[in-house]
Amino acid sequence: MLAKVLSCAVVGLEGAIVEVEVDISPGLPSFTIVGLPDTAVQEARERVRAAIRNSGCTFPMKRIVVNLAPADLKKAGPAYDLPIAVGILLSSEQVYADVSQTIILGELSLDGSLRHTTGILPMVAVAHQEGLSDIIVPDTDAKEASLIEGTKIIPITSLSQLVSYFRGEIPPPEYKSDEVLEYTPPPSSAT
């Protein structure tokens, strides 16, 4: 079964939407990531496998292919761990959720907890520009993510918490910033 999850990349100072496609099919167990991933993204295979198992879910012993699209965009860093894990859980039908309007970001620890992800602000900004409604981020990044006004930030501490949320076992966590930032442009210099 094919599952699609949205994530982001940082290109320079800008964010870019990345579609994480996960296909699980019968065959010899394998786990392949394609779409111009760097070493940290390739290493996601081990982090994702351990995090899924240590979060009380089953890692499928089948042929798993993950495509990070667009293929011509270099994907760097561990921010794809969580969207890959969610794609595997959706594709293996361990969770059911409509994530078509959701951006998912986060690095996984081996125990399934989430770690700080760099580049949150430009990624949330592009998600907002594209009209995507929900943004799932590590709870440590929720404050930074909330700086983009008009976004619904869903702070998550672990893969198991996200699974419980998708299964309807817990209410949706939502971050509300207690800060209001106002931007005042610098005075124009008149000559």
N, CA, C and O atoms as a DFTB+ gen file, in Angstrom:
764 C
 N C O
     1  1       0.841      -1.179       0.000
     2  2       0.000       0.000       0.000
     3  2       0.889       1.247       0.000
     4  3       1.931       1.278       0.655
     5  1       0.472       2.252      -0.729
     6  2       1.221       3.497      -0.840
     7  2       0.665       4.533       0.126
     8  3      -0.550       4.705       0.233
     9  1       1.560       5.220       0.828
    10  2       1.170       6.324       1.715
    11  2       1.986       7.543       1.332
    12  3       3.153       7.432       0.958
    13  1       1.352       8.724       1.430
    14  2       2.045       9.980       1.136
    15  2       1.951      10.896       2.344
    16  3       0.878      11.097       2.913
    17  1       3.103      11.448       2.723
    18  2       3.211      12.351       3.867
    19  2       3.989      13.571       3.390
    20  3       4.920      13.445       2.595
    21  1       3.613      14.744       3.869
    22  2       4.314      15.965       3.477
    23  2       5.329      16.376       4.533
    24  3       5.074      16.279       5.734
    25  1       6.472      16.833       4.068
    26  2       7.512      17.351       4.937
    27  2       8.139      18.546       4.226
    28  3       7.585      19.051       3.251
    29  1       9.281      18.992       4.709
    30  2       9.937      20.162       4.113
    31  2      11.442      19.993       4.095
    32  3      12.023      19.229       4.866
    33  1      12.051      20.737       3.183
    34  2      13.502      20.863       3.119
    35  2      13.832      22.338       3.242
    36  3      12.992      23.197       2.973
    37  1      15.051      22.626       3.646
    38  2      15.526      24.006       3.657
    39  2      16.552      24.134       2.542
    40  3      17.541      23.402       2.490
    41  1      16.288      25.086       1.652
    42  2      17.188      25.350       0.530
    43  2      17.643      26.792       0.677
    44  3      16.885      27.721       0.398
    45  1      18.885      26.979       1.117
    46  2      19.360      28.325       1.432
    47  2      18.615      28.838       2.647
    48  3      18.725      28.266       3.731
    49  1      17.864      29.902       2.478
    50  2      17.059      30.452       3.571
    51  2      15.580      30.158       3.393
    52  3      14.764      30.580       4.212
    53  1      15.225      29.444       2.340
    54  2      13.830      29.176       2.007
    55  2      13.462      27.733       2.327
    56  3      14.319      26.850       2.343
    57  1      12.193      27.509       2.579
    58  2      11.680      26.162       2.745
    59  2      11.135      25.648       1.420
    60  3      10.757      26.436       0.553
    61  1      11.093      24.338       1.263
    62  2      10.525      23.708       0.068
    63  2       9.762      22.463       0.505
    64  3      10.260      21.678       1.312
    65  1       8.557      22.282      -0.024
    66  2       7.745      21.117       0.324
    67  2       8.381      19.861      -0.266
    68  3       8.803      19.845      -1.422
    69  1       8.439      18.814       0.548
    70  2       8.942      17.510       0.115
    71  2       7.841      16.489       0.373
    72  3       7.296      16.412       1.474
    73  1       7.523      15.713      -0.647
    74  2       6.540      14.644      -0.495
    75  2       7.286      13.352      -0.175
    76  3       8.175      12.934      -0.917
    77  1       6.913      12.729       0.937
    78  2       7.511      11.466       1.362
    79  2       6.528      10.363       0.982
    80  3       5.466      10.227       1.588
    81  1       6.896       9.579      -0.029
    82  2       6.048       8.475      -0.471
    83  2       6.628       7.181       0.086
    84  3       7.826       6.924      -0.031
    85  1       5.766       6.373       0.691
    86  2       6.212       5.102       1.255
    87  2       5.378       3.987       0.639
    88  3       4.149       4.002       0.710
    89  1       6.061       3.023       0.035
    90  2       5.383       1.865      -0.538
    91  2       5.899       0.609       0.152
    92  3       7.105       0.372       0.218
    93  1       4.977      -0.183       0.660
    94  2       5.328      -1.458       1.286
    95  2       4.709      -2.556       0.435
    96  3       3.511      -2.538       0.149
    97  1       5.543      -3.515       0.035
    98  2       5.067      -4.599      -0.814
    99  2       5.674      -5.915      -0.353
   100  3       6.681      -5.927       0.355
   101  1       5.053      -7.036      -0.759
   102  2       5.623      -8.336      -0.406
   103  2       7.004      -8.496      -1.040
   104  3       7.299      -7.902      -2.077
   105  1       7.819      -9.287      -0.413
   106  2       9.159      -9.534      -0.942
   107  2      10.154      -9.659       0.188
   108  3       9.801      -9.578       1.364
   109  1      11.399      -9.858      -0.188
   110  2      12.444      -9.952       0.821
   111  2      12.506      -8.648       1.602
   112  3      12.433      -7.570       1.011
   113  1      12.640      -8.731       2.932
   114  2      12.691      -7.503       3.733
   115  2      13.847      -6.601       3.303
   116  3      15.005      -7.018       3.270
   117  1      13.505      -5.370       2.979
   118  2      14.505      -4.359       2.636
   119  2      13.913      -2.993       2.931
   120  3      12.697      -2.848       3.055
   121  1      14.775      -1.996       3.042
   122  2      14.345      -0.637       3.373
   123  2      15.232       0.304       2.566
   124  3      16.401       0.497       2.900
   125  1      14.680       0.886       1.510
   126  2      15.433       1.725       0.590
   127  2      14.878       3.140       0.599
   128  3      13.663       3.336       0.575
   129  1      15.770       4.130       0.633
   130  2      15.373       5.535       0.549
   131  2      15.997       6.115      -0.712
   132  3      17.214       6.067      -0.893
   133  1      15.141       6.671      -1.595
   134  2      15.606       7.285      -2.835
   135  2      15.131       8.734      -2.889
   136  3      14.260       9.140      -2.119
   137  1      15.712       9.513      -3.808
   138  2      15.307      10.906      -3.967
   139  2      16.375      11.882      -3.527
   140  3      16.058      12.921      -2.948
   141  1      17.625      11.577      -3.786
   142  2      18.772      12.433      -3.476
   143  2      18.956      12.689      -1.974
   144  3      19.132      13.836      -1.562
   145  1      18.916      11.624      -1.153
   146  2      19.137      11.807       0.285
   147  2      20.620      11.877       0.623
   148  3      21.442      11.235      -0.031
   149  1      20.964      12.666       1.655
   150  2      22.350      12.693       2.120
   151  2      22.555      11.565       3.129
   152  3      21.651      10.760       3.356
   153  1      23.735      11.506       3.731
   154  2      24.062      10.431       4.670
   155  2      23.117      10.408       5.863
   156  3      22.678       9.335       6.277
   157  1      22.795      11.576       6.425
   158  2      21.900      11.626       7.588
   159  2      20.523      11.075       7.245
   160  3      19.894      10.426       8.081
   161  1      20.046      11.324       6.030
   162  2      18.741      10.793       5.619
   163  2      18.844       9.287       5.419
   164  3      17.928       8.558       5.797
   165  1      19.939       8.803       4.832
   166  2      20.126       7.357       4.673
   167  2      20.156       6.660       6.031
   168  3      19.638       5.552       6.179
   169  1      20.767       7.317       7.026
   170  2      20.831       6.742       8.373
   171  2      19.468       6.705       9.048
   172  3      19.301       6.041      10.071
   173  1      18.500       7.406       8.491
   174  2      17.141       7.393       9.038
   175  2      16.589       5.976       9.089
   176  3      15.756       5.673       9.944
   177  1      17.031       5.115       8.202
   178  2      16.529       3.727       8.199
   179  2      16.679       3.091       9.572
   180  3      15.743       2.468      10.072
   181  1      17.840       3.242      10.181
   182  2      18.067       2.613      11.487
   183  2      17.304       3.327      12.599
   184  3      16.743       2.675      13.479
   185  1      17.277       4.664      12.569
   186  2      16.534       5.414      13.591
   187  2      15.047       5.100      13.514
   188  3      14.401       4.883      14.539
   189  1      14.506       5.077      12.305
   190  2      13.074       4.825      12.118
   191  2      12.713       3.408      12.540
   192  3      11.718       3.201      13.235
   193  1      13.508       2.438      12.130
   194  2      13.237       1.040      12.492
   195  2      13.196       0.879      14.015
   196  3      12.258       0.288      14.549
   197  1      14.203       1.399      14.711
   198  2      14.260       1.282      16.174
   199  2      13.132       2.066      16.836
   200  3      12.513       1.576      17.780
   201  1      12.858       3.275      16.355
   202  2      11.816       4.113      16.961
   203  2      10.440       3.471      16.830
   204  3       9.651       3.509      17.774
   205  1      10.142       2.884      15.678
   206  2       8.845       2.221      15.499
   207  2       8.717       1.062      16.475
   208  3       7.695       0.929      17.148
   209  1       9.730       0.236      16.558
   210  2       9.681      -0.912      17.484
   211  2       9.589      -0.458      18.937
   212  3       8.808      -1.014      19.710
   213  1      10.378       0.544      19.317
   214  2      10.398       1.003      20.708
   215  2       9.198       1.867      21.074
   216  3       9.058       2.280      22.225
   217  1       8.337       2.140      20.108
   218  2       7.108       2.895      20.368
   219  2       5.897       1.976      20.443
   220  3       4.760       2.444      20.486
   221  1       6.140       0.672      20.459
   222  2       5.048      -0.286      20.605
   223  2       4.374      -0.673      19.305
   224  3       3.326      -1.319      19.325
   225  1       4.950      -0.295      18.177
   226  2       4.391      -0.662      16.879
   227  2       5.261      -1.749      16.253
   228  3       6.312      -2.101      16.788
   229  1       4.817      -2.270      15.130
   230  2       5.538      -3.335      14.447
   231  2       6.221      -2.781      13.206
   232  3       5.590      -2.116      12.384
   233  1       7.510      -3.057      13.077
   234  2       8.204      -2.670      11.855
   235  2       7.960      -3.765      10.825
   236  3       8.296      -4.922      11.077
   237  1       7.378      -3.430       9.662
   238  2       7.022      -4.454       8.674
   239  2       8.249      -5.166       8.100
   240  3       9.211      -4.526       7.676
   241  1       8.200      -6.467       8.095
   242  2       9.277      -7.270       7.508
   243  2       8.918      -7.557       6.050
   244  3       8.681      -8.700       5.660
   245  1       8.887      -6.487       5.263
   246  2       8.544      -6.551       3.847
   247  2       9.494      -5.641       3.084
   248  3      10.458      -5.121       3.645
   249  1       9.214      -5.457       1.816
   250  2      10.013      -4.558       0.972
   251  2       9.457      -3.147       1.133
   252  3       8.306      -2.885       0.784
   253  1      10.278      -2.235       1.663
   254  2       9.860      -0.853       1.908
   255  2      10.702       0.066       1.026
   256  3      11.932       0.032       1.061
   257  1      10.009       0.887       0.234
   258  2      10.689       1.884      -0.590
   259  2      10.146       3.248      -0.196
   260  3       8.936       3.473      -0.198
   261  1      11.055       4.155       0.143
   262  2      10.700       5.532       0.491
   263  2      11.256       6.436      -0.603
   264  3      12.449       6.403      -0.905
   265  1      10.373       7.244      -1.193
   266  2      10.786       8.210      -2.214
   267  2      10.583       9.611      -1.665
   268  3       9.491       9.958      -1.216
   269  1      11.641      10.418      -1.702
   270  2      11.573      11.812      -1.273
   271  2      11.530      12.672      -2.531
   272  3      12.522      12.789      -3.249
   273  1      10.363      13.273      -2.789
   274  2      10.171      14.028      -4.028
   275  2      10.016      15.518      -3.739
   276  3       9.418      15.879      -2.725
   277  1      10.527      16.376      -4.580
   278  2      11.098      16.115      -5.900
   279  2      12.507      15.518      -5.808
   280  3      13.283      15.847      -4.910
   281  1      12.809      14.645      -6.748
   282  2      14.070      13.907      -6.721
   283  2      15.287      14.788      -6.970
   284  3      16.391      14.442      -6.549
   285  1      15.107      15.919      -7.644
   286  2      16.264      16.761      -7.961
   287  2      16.661      17.705      -6.826
   288  3      17.650      18.428      -6.946
   289  1      15.913      17.707      -5.740
   290  2      16.202      18.563      -4.584
   291  2      16.980      17.761      -3.543
   292  3      16.501      16.728      -3.074
   293  1      18.165      18.223      -3.181
   294  2      18.997      17.537      -2.185
   295  2      18.294      17.554      -0.830
   296  3      17.880      18.612      -0.357
   297  1      18.160      16.388      -0.207
   298  2      17.542      16.270       1.115
   299  2      18.642      16.030       2.134
   300  3      19.403      15.068       2.023
   301  1      18.724      16.913       3.133
   302  2      19.791      16.828       4.127
   303  2      19.206      16.858       5.528
   304  3      18.176      17.484       5.776
   305  1      19.884      16.168       6.440
   306  2      19.508      16.224       7.844
   307  2      18.470      15.190       8.236
   308  3      17.883      14.519       7.387
   309  1      18.256      15.074       9.538
   310  2      17.369      14.039      10.068
   311  2      15.902      14.448      10.209
   312  3      15.133      13.716      10.832
   313  1      15.487      15.587       9.656
   314  2      14.099      16.056       9.805
   315  2      13.089      15.141       9.124
   316  3      11.886      15.282       9.347
   317  1      13.552      14.203       8.296
   318  2      12.645      13.303       7.581
   319  2      12.326      12.038       8.368
   320  3      11.501      11.238       7.929
   321  1      12.965      11.838       9.527
   322  2      12.725      10.629      10.323
   323  2      11.246      10.438      10.631
   324  3      10.674       9.388      10.339
   325  1      10.629      11.460      11.224
   326  2       9.229      11.332      11.640
   327  2       8.293      11.142      10.449
   328  3       7.441      10.256      10.507
   329  1       8.404      11.927       9.366
   330  2       7.507      11.661       8.240
   331  2       7.703      10.281       7.620
   332  3       6.736       9.675       7.160
   333  1       8.930       9.774       7.600
   334  2       9.158       8.420       7.083
   335  2       8.476       7.404       7.991
   336  3       7.814       6.487       7.506
   337  1       8.632       7.559       9.306
   338  2       7.997       6.635      10.254
   339  2       6.477       6.673      10.113
   340  3       5.829       5.627      10.103
   341  1       5.907       7.870      10.003
   342  2       4.451       7.996       9.842
   343  2       4.015       7.342       8.534
   344  3       2.995       6.653       8.497
   345  1       4.778       7.550       7.463
   346  2       4.454       6.912       6.190
   347  2       4.455       5.397       6.292
   348  3       3.586       4.739       5.720
   349  1       5.414       4.835       7.010
   350  2       5.470       3.378       7.196
   351  2       4.267       2.899       8.000
   352  3       3.664       1.880       7.663
   353  1       3.912       3.624       9.060
   354  2       2.764       3.225       9.884
   355  2       1.452       3.345       9.111
   356  3       0.560       2.514       9.281
   357  1       1.326       4.365       8.268
   358  2       0.128       4.500       7.431
   359  2       0.084       3.401       6.373
   360  3      -0.954       2.771       6.169
   361  1       1.210       3.174       5.700
   362  2       1.267       2.186       4.632
   363  2       1.032       0.768       5.143
   364  3       0.453      -0.060       4.441
   365  1       1.481       0.492       6.359
   366  2       1.283      -0.841       6.950
   367  2      -0.043      -0.933       7.708
   368  3      -0.329      -1.944       8.349
   369  1      -0.848       0.127       7.629
   370  2      -2.189       0.193       8.219
   371  2      -2.200       0.001       9.735
   372  3      -3.136      -0.572      10.294
   373  1      -1.151       0.486      10.387
   374  2      -1.127       0.469      11.851
   375  2      -1.782       1.719      12.421
   376  3      -2.225       1.725      13.569
   377  1      -1.844       2.779      11.616
   378  2      -2.591       3.988      11.966
   379  2      -3.347       4.445      10.722
   380  3      -2.954       4.162       9.591
   381  1      -4.436       5.155      10.964
   382  2      -5.236       5.736       9.890
   383  2      -5.390       7.211      10.200
   384  3      -5.861       7.575      11.277
   385  1      -5.001       8.053       9.277
   386  2      -5.123       9.494       9.484
   387  2      -5.082      10.183       8.132
   388  3      -4.389       9.743       7.214
   389  1      -5.835      11.270       8.023
   390  2      -5.762      12.095       6.826
   391  2      -4.678      13.137       7.073
   392  3      -4.890      14.103       7.805
   393  1      -3.534      12.938       6.468
   394  2      -2.410      13.860       6.649
   395  2      -2.155      14.683       5.385
   396  3      -1.069      15.234       5.207
   397  1      -3.150      14.763       4.517
   398  2      -2.972      15.445       3.235
   399  2      -2.748      16.950       3.380
   400  3      -2.179      17.573       2.483
   401  1      -3.183      17.541       4.490
   402  2      -2.999      18.976       4.732
   403  2      -2.077      19.223       5.921
   404  3      -2.146      20.271       6.564
   405  1      -1.211      18.247       6.208
   406  2      -0.348      18.298       7.384
   407  2       1.115      18.194       6.975
   408  3       1.485      17.353       6.156
   409  1       1.937      19.051       7.552
   410  2       3.388      18.949       7.392
   411  2       3.916      18.250       8.641
   412  3       3.534      18.601       9.757
   413  1       4.783      17.273       8.459
   414  2       5.342      16.522       9.581
   415  2       6.857      16.684       9.558
   416  3       7.506      16.409       8.549
   417  1       7.413      17.135      10.686
   418  2       8.844      17.408      10.800
   419  2       9.382      16.804      12.087
   420  3       8.707      16.866      13.115
   421  1      10.571      16.224      12.064
   422  2      11.185      15.809      13.311
   423  2      12.197      14.694      13.187
   424  3      12.044      13.770      12.388
   425  1      13.232      14.802      13.994
   426  2      14.249      13.754      14.123
   427  2      13.837      12.811      15.239
   428  3      13.405      13.250      16.305
   429  1      13.968      11.520      14.993
   430  2      13.631      10.508      15.994
   431  2      14.870      10.005      16.720
   432  3      15.922       9.798      16.115
   433  1      14.725       9.811      18.030
   434  2      15.724       9.072      18.799
   435  2      15.387       7.595      18.650
   436  3      14.301       7.250      18.183
   437  1      16.299       6.731      19.038
   438  2      16.041       5.299      18.920
   439  2      14.874       4.850      19.787
   440  3      14.206       3.867      19.467
   441  1      14.621       5.569      20.891
   442  2      13.498       5.201      21.764
   443  2      12.165       5.782      21.288
   444  3      11.132       5.549      21.915
   445  1      12.179       6.533      20.190
   446  2      10.952       7.095      19.641
   447  2      10.672       8.520      20.062
   448  3       9.711       9.125      19.587
   449  1      11.496       9.074      20.952
   450  2      11.285      10.473      21.339
   451  2      11.790      11.377      20.215
   452  3      12.614      10.977      19.393
   453  1      11.270      12.611      20.203
   454  2      11.640      13.561      19.155
   455  2      12.707      14.517      19.637
   456  3      12.739      14.901      20.807
   457  1      13.577      14.896      18.725
   458  2      14.660      15.836      19.017
   459  2      14.454      17.125      18.233
   460  3      13.719      17.174      17.247
   461  1      15.130      18.164      18.707
   462  2      15.113      19.459      18.024
   463  2      15.490      19.294      16.555
   464  3      16.395      18.533      16.212
   465  1      14.790      20.008      15.710
   466  2      15.051      19.976      14.276
   467  2      15.440      21.371      13.812
   468  3      14.724      22.336      14.082
   469  1      16.558      21.486      13.123
   470  2      16.998      22.804      12.654
   471  2      16.204      23.224      11.421
   472  3      15.748      22.388      10.640
   473  1      16.050      24.535      11.265
   474  2      15.370      25.074      10.090
   475  2      13.858      25.077      10.177
   476  3      13.180      25.141       9.152
   477  1      13.317      25.010      11.388
   478  2      11.860      24.948      11.557
   479  2      11.167      26.176      10.958
   480  3      10.156      26.035      10.270
   481  1      11.688      27.354      11.207
   482  2      11.006      28.583      10.786
   483  2      10.763      28.655       9.269
   484  3       9.625      28.892       8.863
   485  1      11.777      28.463       8.416
   486  2      11.485      28.511       6.978
   487  2      10.581      27.371       6.514
   488  3       9.828      27.531       5.554
   489  1      10.651      26.223       7.189
   490  2       9.786      25.109       6.805
   491  2       8.328      25.416       7.143
   492  3       7.436      25.136       6.343
   493  1       8.083      25.985       8.318
   494  2       6.720      26.357       8.707
   495  2       6.217      27.487       7.813
   496  3       5.040      27.515       7.452
   497  1       7.093      28.411       7.458
   498  2       6.698      29.529       6.591
   499  2       6.218      29.033       5.231
   500  3       5.193      29.504       4.738
   501  1       6.936      28.092       4.614
   502  2       6.508      27.587       3.306
   503  2       5.225      26.772       3.438
   504  3       4.380      26.809       2.543
   505  1       5.064      26.046       4.524
   506  2       3.819      25.301       4.740
   507  2       2.639      26.262       4.812
   508  3       1.587      26.013       4.224
   509  1       2.822      27.358       5.534
   510  2       1.770      28.373       5.650
   511  2       1.471      28.999       4.285
   512  3       0.307      29.193       3.933
   513  1       2.512      29.314       3.522
   514  2       2.326      29.892       2.179
   515  2       1.561      28.953       1.260
   516  3       0.791      29.398       0.408
   517  1       1.774      27.654       1.433
   518  2       1.105      26.653       0.597
   519  2      -0.303      26.325       1.095
   520  3      -1.004      25.519       0.483
   521  1      -0.719      26.944       2.200
   522  2      -2.070      26.740       2.711
   523  2      -2.273      25.438       3.463
   524  3      -3.401      24.962       3.591
   525  1      -1.188      24.856       3.961
   526  2      -1.307      23.607       4.718
   527  2      -1.714      23.936       6.149
   528  3      -1.147      24.836       6.768
   529  1      -2.696      23.207       6.676
   530  2      -3.350      23.622       7.915
   531  2      -2.629      23.225       9.196
   532  3      -2.541      24.035      10.119
   533  1      -2.116      22.018       9.280
   534  2      -1.526      21.520      10.523
   535  2      -0.034      21.272      10.336
   536  3       0.411      20.809       9.286
   537  1       0.726      21.593      11.380
   538  2       2.166      21.378      11.323
   539  2       2.588      20.634      12.583
   540  3       2.494      21.164      13.690
   541  1       3.052      19.405      12.404
   542  2       3.501      18.570      13.518
   543  2       5.001      18.765      13.666
   544  3       5.768      18.537      12.731
   545  1       5.411      19.196      14.871
   546  2       6.820      19.478      15.147
   547  2       7.207      18.884      16.498
   548  3       6.335      18.619      17.325
   549  1       8.510      18.670      16.735
   550  2       8.946      18.299      18.082
   551  2       8.524      19.394      19.061
   552  3       8.569      20.577      18.723
   553  1       8.118      19.011      20.259
   554  2       7.635      20.014      21.225
   555  2       8.695      21.065      21.535
   556  3       8.358      22.199      21.876
   557  1       9.963      20.706      21.423
   558  2      11.033      21.679      21.680
   559  2      11.087      22.774      20.616
   560  3      11.703      23.817      20.836
   561  1      10.455      22.550      19.475
   562  2      10.458      23.521      18.380
   563  2       9.132      24.255      18.233
   564  3       8.978      25.072      17.325
   565  1       8.176      23.980      19.107
   566  2       6.836      24.559      18.968
   567  2       6.844      26.078      19.082
   568  3       6.140      26.760      18.338
   569  1       7.629      26.609      20.000
   570  2       7.662      28.063      20.182
   571  2       8.160      28.752      18.913
   572  3       7.566      29.727      18.452
   573  1       9.255      28.236      18.353
   574  2       9.791      28.813      17.118
   575  2       8.783      28.678      15.976
   576  3       8.580      29.619      15.209
   577  1       8.158      27.517      15.866
   578  2       7.190      27.286      14.791
   579  2       5.992      28.216      14.902
   580  3       5.413      28.610      13.890
   581  1       5.618      28.571      16.128
   582  2       4.433      29.412      16.337
   583  2       4.666      30.871      15.946
   584  3       3.725      31.664      15.949
   585  1       5.897      31.232      15.611
   586  2       6.171      32.604      15.190
   587  2       5.510      32.939      13.853
   588  3       5.330      34.112      13.523
   589  1       5.153      31.918      13.091
   590  2       4.428      32.141      11.839
   591  2       2.945      32.182      12.188
   592  3       2.339      31.166      12.528
   593  1       2.387      33.366      12.096
   594  2       0.999      33.579      12.494
   595  2       0.040      32.827      11.570
   596  3       0.265      32.733      10.363
   597  1      -1.031      32.294      12.158
   598  2      -2.061      31.628      11.376
   599  2      -1.808      30.159      11.126
   600  3      -2.456      29.559      10.269
   601  1      -0.874      29.563      11.862
   602  2      -0.601      28.138      11.705
   603  2      -1.065      27.390      12.947
   604  3      -1.023      27.919      14.058
   605  1      -1.507      26.156      12.744
   606  2      -1.881      25.298      13.868
   607  2      -0.690      24.385      14.140
   608  3      -0.395      23.474      13.366
   609  1      -0.022      24.648      15.246
   610  2       1.170      23.887      15.615
   611  2       0.756      22.745      16.534
   612  3       0.086      22.958      17.545
   613  1       1.162      21.528      16.172
   614  2       0.884      20.343      16.982
   615  2       2.220      19.855      17.532
   616  3       2.991      19.209      16.822
   617  1       2.496      20.171      18.824
   618  2       3.779      19.762      19.415
   619  2       3.724      18.303      19.873
   620  3       2.788      17.894      20.558
   621  1       4.719      17.541      19.493
   622  2       4.758      16.113      19.805
   623  2       6.070      15.803      20.526
   624  3       7.128      16.304      20.147
   625  1       5.990      14.976      21.564
   626  2       7.196      14.583      22.298
   627  2       7.779      13.260      21.808
   628  3       8.977      13.014      21.946
   629  1       6.914      12.400      21.227
   630  2       7.391      11.074      20.834
   631  2       6.513      10.487      19.730
   632  3       5.392      10.940      19.497
   633  1       7.045       9.481      19.068
   634  2       6.282       8.768      18.050
   635  2       5.069       8.092      18.678
   636  3       3.996       8.072      18.074
   637  1       5.219       7.540      19.878
   638  2       4.074       6.875      20.519
   639  2       2.956       7.869      20.825
   640  3       1.782       7.513      20.727
   641  1       3.297       9.117      21.195
   642  2       2.266      10.133      21.418
   643  2       1.546      10.452      20.107
   644  3       0.324      10.599      20.093
   645  1       2.288      10.559      19.016
   646  2       1.681      10.846      17.724
   647  2       0.769       9.704      17.283
   648  3      -0.311       9.947      16.745
   649  1       1.194       8.469      17.504
   650  2       0.360       7.308      17.180
   651  2      -0.938       7.360      17.986
   652  3      -2.016       7.121      17.441
   653  1      -0.840       7.670      19.280
   654  2      -2.041       7.784      20.121
   655  2      -2.965       8.883      19.612
   656  3      -4.185       8.718      19.616
   657  1      -2.397       9.998      19.175
   658  2      -3.188      11.099      18.613
   659  2      -3.895      10.641      17.338
   660  3      -5.095      10.871      17.186
   661  1      -3.171       9.997      16.420
   662  2      -3.775       9.519      15.174
   663  2      -4.867       8.487      15.436
   664  3      -5.854       8.433      14.701
   665  1      -4.704       7.682      16.458
   666  2      -5.705       6.656      16.783
   667  2      -6.885       7.212      17.574
   668  3      -7.828       6.479      17.871
   669  1      -6.843       8.488      17.915
   670  2      -7.940       9.107      18.656
   671  2      -7.934       8.789      20.137
   672  3      -8.941       8.986      20.818
   673  1      -6.814       8.300      20.645
   674  2      -6.718       7.932      22.063
   675  2      -6.444       9.132      22.954
   676  3      -6.719       9.092      24.153
   677  1      -5.906      10.195      22.380
   678  2      -5.651      11.431      23.128
   679  2      -6.140      12.606      22.290
   680  3      -6.191      12.516      21.063
   681  1      -6.499      13.706      22.944
   682  2      -6.919      14.882      22.172
   683  2      -5.724      15.478      21.428
   684  3      -4.574      15.255      21.807
   685  1      -6.002      16.230      20.377
   686  2      -4.883      16.813      19.633
   687  2      -4.126      17.829      20.468
   688  3      -4.714      18.804      20.937
   689  1      -2.829      17.617      20.662
   690  2      -2.048      18.630      21.365
   691  2      -1.928      19.857      20.465
   692  3      -1.720      19.726      19.259
   693  1      -2.056      21.034      21.042
   694  2      -1.919      22.254      20.241
   695  2      -1.138      23.275      21.038
   696  3      -1.363      23.449      22.236
   697  1      -0.229      23.942      20.375
   698  2       0.607      24.944      21.027
   699  2      -0.007      26.315      20.838
   700  3      -0.347      26.712      19.723
   701  1      -0.144      27.029      21.932
   702  2      -0.610      28.415      21.898
   703  2       0.514      29.275      22.443
   704  3       0.921      29.121      23.595
   705  1       1.008      30.169      21.626
   706  2       2.088      31.050      22.055
   707  2       1.553      32.119      22.990
   708  3       0.466      32.658      22.783
   709  1       2.327      32.415      24.017
   710  2       1.942      33.490      24.926
   711  2       2.629      34.795      24.529
   712  3       2.492      35.815      25.205
   713  1       3.364      34.746      23.432
   714  2       4.070      35.936      22.960
   715  2       3.378      36.512      21.738
   716  3       2.868      35.781      20.890
   717  1       3.371      37.806      21.665
   718  2       2.881      38.489      20.475
   719  2       4.050      39.283      19.917
   720  3       4.593      40.167      20.581
   721  1       4.419      38.965      18.718
   722  2       5.529      39.675      18.089
   723  2       4.972      40.698      17.117
   724  3       4.122      40.385      16.283
   725  1       5.451      41.895      17.232
   726  2       5.041      42.943      16.308
   727  2       6.265      43.389      15.527
   728  3       7.344      43.587      16.086
   729  1       6.078      43.541      14.249
   730  2       7.172      43.968      13.385
   731  2       6.967      45.431      13.034
   732  3       5.924      45.822      12.511
   733  1       7.961      46.213      13.323
   734  2       7.940      47.624      12.950
   735  2       9.042      47.840      11.928
   736  3      10.224      47.694      12.240
   737  1       8.653      48.190      10.698
   738  2       9.692      48.404       9.689
   739  2      10.559      49.597      10.048
   740  3      10.078      50.547      10.667
   741  1      11.824      49.561       9.671
   742  2      12.705      50.695       9.968
   743  2      12.216      51.934       9.222
   744  3      11.629      51.827       8.145
   745  1      12.459      53.104       9.799
   746  2      12.022      54.331       9.120
   747  2      12.755      54.483       7.793
   748  3      13.940      54.172       7.672
   749  1      12.023      54.965       6.814
   750  2      12.656      55.160       5.506
   751  2      13.535      56.404       5.565
   752  3      13.193      57.410       6.187
   753  1      14.646      56.298       4.914
   754  2      15.560      57.448       4.927
   755  2      15.185      58.387       3.786
   756  3      15.224      58.015       2.613
   757  1      14.833      59.574       4.144
   758  2      14.465      60.576       3.139
   759  2      15.689      61.412       2.804
   760  3      16.417      61.846       3.696
   761  1      15.906      61.629       1.553
   762  2      17.052      62.429       1.128
   763  2      16.664      63.797       0.698
   764  3      17.524      64.589       0.313
